[in-house]
Amino acid sequence: MNQSVENLAAYDVDKIRQDFPVLDQQVRGKPLVYLDNAATSQKPKQVIDSIVNYYENDNANIHRGVHTLSERATLSYENARKTVQQFLNAASEKEIVFTRGATEAINLVANGLAETIKQGDEILITAMEHHSNIVPWQMLCKKTGASLKVAPINEHGELMLEEFEALISNKTKFAAISHMSNALGTINPIKQLIDQLHQHDVPVLVDGAQAIPHISVDVQALDCEFYVFSGHKLYAPTGIGALYGKMEQLEQMAPYQGGGDMISVVTFDKTVYNKVPYKFEAGTPNIAGTIGLGAAIDYVNSIGVDEIAAHENALLNYAVVQAKRIDKLRVIGTAKEKGAIMSFVLDGIHPHDIGTMMDHQGIAVRAGHHCAMPVMDFFGVPATARASFAMYNTHQEVDALMAGIENLIEMFG
Ligand SMILES: *Cc1c(COP(=O)(O)O)cnc(C)c1O
């Protein structure tokens, strides 16, 4: 037995489920089947406990405090930064900036580039981006006179690589690309794209919001300038996320917000900014959330990202095989490389009705445009229903999903 098979055999989903209190409930008289993980994942008790422990024992404001509680809070906060650094294999913990989430991290970078991007410059994104990786760049373009270029996707929801490359020119000054699409599940060949962009000296931001719970990330191996993610899709609380940036990029960038903690000297004439990463962390941060993020990463590491991905991919493959048996079901997003997301439509049933009717059966799936309206336009659908899998989902839950879909089709005739 090779290592990965052995690990998969050792994967104890029942034991994992016991760590997630929220999963143990009935919804509308049926056991909850939570398949909306790409919108937010549930939190293990280890994460919940870390937050309760912080508030019960250590709560104080961080940095500059000389008293014991402040020292403890600061230590826990900075330890979480080290945990994120190691998780991403960043060269230094100073390259980790805590943000409210992926959205704020992207806005922070787009804002920081406002002084370097000029009229006539181009910013390159792809047609599968989340609104959070579109709108901040549109705003930057509006501010600077730059223009936004969008690399197209094919009918499987894969990036068209030749067209992508053809859009890179000496006008291209920045690129922002999702590692994994939230609407389609597509995983981009991100290392290859980064290398191509670097041949033209184009800095790259990778939107890792969807990839981070499913793919081991090594920012030094990727060599991207920026990598962003949210904690809440990684079993951590909402309201916390991180920006990785290469030190030289972060040092050049203007701060995002002004306030406490991001300064070293303030007079009414001028302010000297604090060092990176504090320059980007104005005001009292989400200390409890940061500690929760550290605990979530420890939890994920205790199981293993690759082991989690293998389990989820098995669920996805199982779901896709079952889905093929349902004539009226069409999967949207059939990329060769994809993560544990199945977006689908049913002939003659509006996706919103799918969402509501599934809930009546205790099954939580998302229905909507998934913050990716251009993707919906491309596939000619107003919305899709989306089932997305996490470490605690089971094959029985996939069976429940399929039975739920078949019930629906029967009801709608
Ligand atoms: C969820 C998501 C975002 C935005 O994350 P927030 O947590 O809402 O800030 C950005 N990009 C992708 C691909 C996502 O899935």
The ligand as an SDF file (V2000), in Angstrom:
LIG
                    3D

 15 15  0  0  0  0  0  0  0  0999 V2000
  -15.3160   33.7650   -1.2350 C   0  0  0  0  0  0  0  0  0  0  0  0
  -14.4100   34.2350   -2.3170 C   0  0  0  0  0  0  0  0  0  0  0  0
  -13.8860   35.5270   -2.3360 C   0  0  0  0  0  0  0  0  0  0  0  0
  -14.2540   36.5720   -1.3230 C   0  0  0  0  0  0  0  0  0  0  0  0
  -14.0150   36.1490   -0.0410 O   0  0  0  0  0  0  0  0  0  0  0  0
  -14.6300   36.9620    1.2020 P   0  0  0  0  0  0  0  0  0  0  0  0
  -14.4300   36.0350    2.3270 O   0  0  0  0  0  0  0  0  0  0  0  0
  -16.0650   37.1930    0.8980 O   0  0  0  0  0  0  0  0  0  0  0  0
  -13.8360   38.2070    1.3220 O   0  0  0  0  0  0  0  0  0  0  0  0
  -13.0320   35.8680   -3.3510 C   0  0  0  0  0  0  0  0  0  0  0  0
  -12.6910   34.9910   -4.2930 N   0  0  0  0  0  0  0  0  0  0  0  0
  -13.1710   33.7220   -4.3200 C   0  0  0  0  0  0  0  0  0  0  0  0
  -12.7250   32.7910   -5.3860 C   0  0  0  0  0  0  0  0  0  0  0  0
  -14.0420   33.3090   -3.3260 C   0  0  0  0  0  0  0  0  0  0  0  0
  -14.5200   32.0620   -3.3520 O   0  0  0  0  0  0  0  0  0  0  0  0
  1  2  1  0
  2  3  1  0
  2 14  2  0
  3  4  1  0
  3 10  2  0
  4  5  1  0
  5  6  1  0
  6  7  2  0
  6  8  1  0
  6  9  1  0
 10 11  1  0
 11 12  2  0
 12 13  1  0
 12 14  1  0
 14 15  1  0
M  END
$$$$
